[in-house]
Amino acid sequence: MEIKQKIAVLVDGMRNKIVERRRDFHQHPETGWTEFRTAAFVAETLSVLGYDVKTGTDAVKESAMMGVPTAEILKAAQERALTEGAVRGWVEKMTGGRTGIVAVMRFSDTGPMVGLRFDMDANDVSECHEATHRPYKDGFSSEHANAMHACGHDGHTAVGLAVAEILAELKDELHGSVKLIFQPAEEGVRGARAMVENGDVDDVDYMLGAHLGFKMQKTGRIACNVTGFLATSKYDAYFTGVPAHAGAAPEKGRNALLAAACAALNLHAISRHSAGASRINVGRLDAGSGRNVIGDKALLRLETRGATSKINVYMEEEALRILKAAALMYDVEVDIKKTGGAAGGSNSPELAQYLQDEAESLGIFDEVIGTCDFGASEDFSYFMERVQQNGGEAAYMMIGAGLAAGHHDSHFDFDEEALLYAARILTVSAVGLLVGKR
């Protein structure tokens, strides 16, 4: 039997398993850096399949982690994972939120290293409890407060395990090696950098990533040449001044509220860049304590974006300058913390064309789209950027999925038939690279 036919048979035979796993992950969502149960299940499954599995400090560089929850939140998430059946040994290796997984299987000494990335985290969203919402109606809606798979990463993880199982089944026919990256904290673009800076993809020749839905909101469609990943940086700025009575002693105060307000206005006045799209947004400003008190505390949450990493660096440097200048103007302190970020980038053209050819050859897609502008940020771009810098190729696909509601919406759900399309195209694409089609 031809290898593509074998893959089709194997995917069809795994239909129920893929859906069941997706629904299990959906029912037990874990937000960024707290994916202990999900990651432990992934690690145990891959280990049983024969992969060399690394996690914890072997997979994640602690100093590069961004937007990590408090120690109390991490500990509670670990304990919850254990009560929900996670293997203790794996969970303990992930202490501190280092929930990334790197799994390698070597097929031969000759051949490329093919990498695939799958994200695991959920959103900070409370899932709706309405009779028309399928996860609620069918009994697999979120059991965790303010956590929901409202973006499809539950499906990505389930597909990743299916790809892993099929590659292990076909190992005697493959050359080179495969490296599977199961990434935490994609939401808020917080997780990829810590894995990239750990060197996890430094030996990868071809890097593949994918997302269900987004701009392909119809099952049976696929976009293989995704361009226009916007680079981005996320910051929290904490302004601290001195409180004072606004009527009796205003001169004794140091106004953090006004410093933050000044910063917010001037951040939006940053000159845009002539080389491409540039963005700035102050999404939230919390300040002050009372009507008659000089505001001594303020928290400003902002983000920058750029069509390229270079443009985003310009926006980022200007933003940091303005934050510090506003604090200096009002004689207050400012503590600036980077909470997320992603690189800019686009698919490697040759690899994108290969993916398009593979998608067309399968004959399962109603429409294979050429170039599609991403127009947002996704921290797969860190993996893409590193692999391309090292002379390799990287590409990202958007795989069509009918949606019940938009991404990050409490009513989000997707057509589970899309899981089979994703498993087919990702496995076929990886296998083609591993048997030397390119």
N, C-alpha and C positions, 0 to 999 in steps of 0.2 A: 504493500500500500504506500502510495506517495505520501511524503511527510506532511503536507498540508491537509490531506485527507485524515491522517492519523490525528492531527491536532483538532480537526473538526469533530471527530468521533469522541475524543477525550473531553473536549469542552462540553459537548452535549451530554455526556455521561456525568458531568460534574454539576449540571444545572441546579439540582436541588441543594447540593452542598454549598455552592456559591451564594445562592439566595439565603439559605439558612445562616451562613456566616455573616452576610451583610445585615440581616435582621438582628442577629445577636449583638453585633457591634452597635447597631442603631439603638438597641434597647439599653446598652450600657456605655453611653458616650463619655468621653474623657477629654477635657480641654487641654490646651497646650502645656507640655511638660508634666502632665499628670496621667499620661496614657499607660499606666502600669499594667492594668489588666489586658488591654489590647496588645501591647508590646510583648508581654509575657506569653500570651497565646501565640503570637506570631513567632517568637523565638523558639518556643517548644515545638511548634509544628514544623518549622524549617529544620530544626535539629534532628527530628525524627526522619525527615526526608533525606538527610545526609549532608546538609549544608554545614559549612564551618561558620558558626554564628558568633558575632561579637556584639556586645551592648555595653551600657554604662560608660566608664572612662575609656574603654577600648574603642568606642564608636563616637563619642561626643566630647568635644573640648570645652571644659567647664567655663574657662575665661571668655569664650566667645558666645555663650548662651545669652539670649536677650529676652527681657520680659518674663523672667522666672517668677512664679508665685512664691509666697512666703513659705518658710520652713513648716509652719503649722498646716498650711494647705496641702503641701506635698506629703507630709506625714499622714494626714487624714485620707488622702487619695490612695496612698500605699496600703493602708489598713483596709480601706473599702475594697480594693482590688483582691486582697487575700480572702475577704469574706465572700467575694463573688467568684471564687474558684481559681484565681491565678496561682501559678506555681511559685512557691516562696523563693526558691533559689534564684529564679530570674528577676523577681521583683526586688530582691535585696541588692542585686547587682546594679539596679537602676536608681538607687537611693540618690536623692538630690535632684530628681527630675531628668536624669540622663537616660531617657527612654528610647533613644535612637537604636535602630537595628541595622547591622551590616552582615549580610550572609553571602558567602562565596561557595560556588561549586566549580571545580576544575575538571574539564573534560579531556584535555590533552595539553602537551607542552607547547604546541604550535597553535596559533589562532589568536583572535583579539580578546580583549576583556570588554564585555558588553555589560553596561550598567542600566538598571531600571529603578526609578524612584516612585514610591507610593507613599502618600501622606496618610496619617492615622488620626489626627485630632478632630475634635468637635468644636462647635461654636458656643459662645456664651449666650444662648438663646433658650427660652422656655418653650417647649413644644406644646402646640395647641391640643386641647382635649375636646375635639368635636367629632360627631358621628361620621361626618363626611371625610375626615382625615384618615387615610388608610392605615398608617402605623397604629393609630389609636384604636380604630375599628377592629383591626386584626391582631391586636395585643402585643405589638412590639415597639410601642412608643417609648420614649426616654423614661427611665426610672430615676434619673438623677436631676436634682433641682438646677435650673439655670444652665443646663448643658443639653445640647441637641446636635445631632448630625444633620445640619441644615445646609450642607454644601456638597455632600456626596462622598466624603472621605471614607465613610463606612464601606461604600461600594469599591473605592479604590483599594482599600486593604484586602477586601474579599477577593478582588480580581488579582491582586499581587500574589496571594497564596495559591490561587489557581494556576497562574503562570509558573510559579515555583514548582508546583507538583508536576505539571506537564513537562517542564524542562528536565526534572529529575527522571521522569519516565523515559525520556528520549536521550538520556545522557550518552549512550553508546554510539549515537549517530552524530554527535556534536564535537566541535573543536574549540580550543581556547577555554575561556572561563566566563561565567556570568556572576555579576555582583548585584544583589538586590538590596536596595536602600529603603527601609521603612522609616519615614521621617516624622518626628514630632513637631508640633507647634508651627504648622504652616500658616494658620490663621494669625494675622498680625505680622506675617513674614518674620518669624522669630527663630525658626529652627534650623534652616539649611546651613547658615553660616557656621554654626558650631560643628557640623559634620564635615563641611568642606575644609575648614581650618584644621580639622583633625587629620586631614589627608585622605579621607575616605574614598575620593574619586581621582586621586592623583595618578593612578595606573589605568584609568578607564579610557578605552579607545572610542567607544560609541556610547552615548548616554541618551536614554529614552525616558520621557515622562508623558503623562496624559491626564486629562480631566474630563469627567462626565458632564455634559450639559454646557453651561455657561453660554457661549454664543452659538452652540449647536443644540437647540432646544427641540429637536425632533429625532426620535430614534430612527437609525438607519442612515444618518448623515455623518460625515467625518471631515475634519479639516486637518491637513497634514503639514502645511507650511505656516506655522504660527509666527508672526512677527510682532514687533512693537511691545515687548515687555518693558514697562516703565520701571526705571530704577526708583527706589524710594527709601526714605529714612523716617523713622517714627521716634518722637521724643516726648518725654514728660519733663516739664520745667517747674520746679518747686521754689516759689519766692517766699522768703521769710523776712519780715520786718519787725517793728516794735509796736505793740498796741498802746493806745492812749485814748482818754476821753475826748470825743470830738468837739465838745463844747468847752470844757474846763481847761484842757491842756493839749490842744492839737499839735503844738510845736514839739511836743515830746515824742510824737509818734513817727514811725517810718512806714510809709504806706505801700505795702506789698500789692494791694489790690490795684492801685494806680500804676505800679510798675508793670504788672501783668497786662493791664489794659493797654498801656503804651506799647508794650511788646507786640500785642495782638494786632494793633493797627499798623505798626511799622513792618511786621512780618508780611502782611498783605501788600505792602508797598515795595517789596523787593522787585527790582527790574527783571523782566523776563529775559530769557537767553535767546540770542539770535540763531543759534545752531540747531534748535529744535524745541519741542514742547517742554515747558517747565511749569511746575505747580507748587503752590503752598496752601495749606489749609490749617487754621486753628479750629479744631473740631469741638473743643470744650474748654471752658474757663470757669473754675470754681474759686471764689474768693470771699474774704471778709467773715465777720462773725455777728455783727449787730448794727442797727441803724446809727447808734451814737458812739461807735467804736472805730478808731482808725484801723483799717483792715491790715492785720499783721501777717496773714497767710494767703497764698494763692497757688493754684495748680492750673497750669496751662498745658493742654495736650495738642500736639501739632504733628504734621507730616509734610515732607517735601517729596516731590517726584520730578523725574527728568526722563526725556526720551532715551538718554544714554547715562551710563554711570558717571561720566565726566560732567554732564549738565547737572545731575543730581548733587554731585559734590559741590558745585558752585552754589546751588540753592541751600544746601546744608550748611556750608561755611558762612553764608550771609545770615542764615537764621540764627546760628550760634552767636555770631557777632552782635546781632540785634538783641537777643535775650540778655547777654552780658551787659550791653550798653544801657538797656532799660533798667537793670538792677543797679548799675552804677549811678544813673541819673537820680534815682529815688533813694539811694543810700541803703539798699537792702541786699540781702544775700540771695543767690540763686544756685540751686543744685539741679544740674541737667543730666537726665538719664536717658540713654538710648534704649528704646524698648522693642525695636524691630527694624528690619531693613531688607532690601533685595537689590540685586543688580539689574541693569538693563540688558537687552539682548534680543536676538532673533535666532530662529532655527538655522543650522548649517544647511545651505541650499542643496548640496548633494545628498545629504541624509534625508532631508525633507522629500526630495524627489523619489528616493528609494521607498520611503514610507507610502507615498502616494501610489507608486507602482504596485506595491504589495496590497494596498487597500483595494485598488481596482481589480487586481488579479483574483481576489477572493470571491468577487461577485455577490457579496452579501449586503453591500451598501447601496442604498437608493441614490445617493449623491455623494461624490467625493469632491470636496471643495479644494480649490487651489490655495492661494494666499489668503490668510485671515489675520486681521490686525487684532492683537490681544487687547491693547488699549488700557491695561491695568497692570497690577503688580502681582507676582507669584514667585516665591523664593526658590522654585526650581531653577530660576535664572542664575543663582549662585553656582549650582552644579554645572549648568550650561556654560557659564563664563569660565570656570576653572578648567573644564575639559577642553574647551576651545583654546584657551590660553596655552595649554599643554600640547596643542597640535592635534587633538582629537575632534570628533564631531558630536553635536548634540542636537536633539530635536524633541519637540513637544507636540502632542496631538490633542485636539478637542473632539471627543467622541459623542455623537448625538444621543440625547436622552430626553424623552418627553417629561416635562416637569409639572407638578401640581401647583407649584408656586415658585417665585424667584429664589435664588440662592440667598441664604441667611434669613429667610422668612420662617416664621414659626409653623407655617403650613407646608413647608418644603417636603417633597417626596419625588422620586423619579421612577420611570418605567424600568423595572428590573430586567427586562429583556436586553437592555443596554449593557448589562454586565457581561452577557455572552459575546456581544460584539467586541467589547473591550478586551476580554480574555483572548478571543481569536486573533485580533489584529496585533496585540502586544506580543503574544507568543510567536505568531508567524514572523513578525518583524525581527524578534530576537533570534529565532532559529535561523532565519536567512543569513543574518550576520555571522552566526556561529557555524554555519556550514560553508561559509566562504563565498556567498553570492555577491559580495562587494569586495 
